[in-house]
Amino acid sequence: MFDKPTHTFELNYLFQNEPRNHLVDSEHERMSQASAARHLIELHNGDAENSLVMPEAGADEGKILEQAEVIGITDIGVSKLVHEHEPGTTPGHHQQP
């Protein structure tokens, strides 16, 4: 009831020259390419023992995108998905009794 609204973003990118996509839920209205890159770095290298792969906490957008490219994440596109209906507002003729 008091949950913050979440927004869903679709990330389309190349990982080691293979097209991929990933959905991300966020409390923020917008997601920058750098935020998407940071998320994808964590996704693909979150369990890596070498912490040098992760960008520093205060890294600027250019450094984050550069680090993503080093590990093979390129051509990042961010699209916000629009929900036509809020949860619980599905018209009655689409609901099961």
C-alpha positions in Angstrom: 0.0 0.0 0.0 2.8 2.4 0.8 5.3 0.9 -1.6 7.2 3.3 -3.8 6.2 3.0 -7.4 8.7 1.1 -9.5 9.5 1.7 -13.1 10.7 -1.1 -15.4 13.5 -0.5 -17.9 14.7 -2.7 -20.7 18.4 -2.7 -21.3 19.5 -3.8 -24.7 23.2 -4.2 -25.2 26.0 -6.3 -26.6 27.9 -8.6 -24.3 31.1 -9.9 -26.0 29.5 -9.1 -29.4 26.3 -11.0 -28.6 23.0 -9.1 -28.4 21.3 -9.4 -25.0 18.5 -7.7 -23.0 17.7 -7.4 -19.4 14.8 -5.9 -17.4 15.5 -3.7 -14.4 13.1 -2.4 -11.8 13.9 1.0 -10.3 12.4 3.5 -8.0 13.8 6.3 -10.3 11.8 7.8 -13.2 14.8 7.7 -15.5 17.9 5.5 -15.9 21.0 6.9 -17.5 23.3 4.8 -19.7 25.9 4.9 -17.0 23.5 3.6 -14.4 22.5 0.8 -16.8 26.2 0.1 -17.5 26.9 -0.2 -13.7 24.0 -2.6 -13.3 25.2 -4.7 -16.2 28.8 -4.8 -14.9 27.4 -6.1 -11.6 25.1 -8.6 -13.4 27.9 -10.1 -15.4 30.8 -9.8 -12.9 29.0 -9.6 -9.5 30.5 -12.9 -8.4 34.0 -12.1 -9.7 36.8 -12.4 -7.2 38.6 -9.4 -8.7 37.0 -6.2 -7.4 39.1 -4.2 -9.9 36.4 -5.0 -12.5 33.9 -2.8 -10.6 34.0 1.0 -11.2 34.7 3.1 -8.1 31.6 4.4 -6.2 32.2 8.0 -7.4 33.2 7.2 -10.9 31.9 9.6 -13.6 29.7 8.4 -16.5 32.7 8.1 -18.9 34.7 5.9 -16.6 31.8 3.6 -16.0 31.1 3.2 -19.7 34.8 2.7 -20.4 35.0 0.0 -17.7 31.9 -1.7 -19.2 33.5 -1.7 -22.6 36.7 -3.3 -21.2 34.7 -6.4 -20.0 32.7 -6.6 -23.3 29.5 -4.6 -22.6 28.8 -2.1 -25.4 26.0 -0.4 -27.3 23.8 0.0 -24.2 20.3 1.2 -24.9 17.8 2.0 -22.2 14.0 2.0 -22.7 11.4 2.7 -20.1 8.5 0.2 -20.3 5.1 1.8 -19.9 2.5 -0.2 -17.9 -1.0 0.4 -19.2 -2.7 -0.7 -16.0 -1.6 -0.4 -12.4 -1.8 -3.7 -10.5 -5.3 -4.5 -9.4 -7.0 -2.4 -12.0 -7.5 -5.0 -14.7 -10.9 -4.6 -16.3 -13.4 -7.2 -14.9 -13.9 -8.9 -18.3 -10.3 -9.9 -18.2 -10.4 -11.5 -14.8 -11.1 -15.1 -13.8 -14.0 -15.6 -11.4 
